[in-house]
């Protein structure tokens, strides 16, 4: 929604920091696409995911991956994130991207 979560790049960096390893060791990738009339940033990373609430204790989960999408909508950004074991996330990557590409933002 509007305001609260910061801009696209701030969120991409926040997602990368949810891993133990530095960004240059995550196989981190981001890509801009257009869906309808809206800009979308796709994000991909893998490594040791630090699971937990933003300000709470973290549990390190090795061999995890993240796929994310940030849709820039007129009334604020929409965030979609898929994290889990590397094999599961990679197996679902095609479907994740297809889902994002079918998004319809009505307002």
Secondary structure, 3 states (H helix, E strand, C coil): CCCCCCCHHHHHHHHHCCECCCHHHCCCEEEEEEECCEEEEEEEEEEEEEECCCCCCCEEEEEEEEEEEEEEECCEEEEEEEEEEHHHHHHCHHHHHHHHHCCCCCC
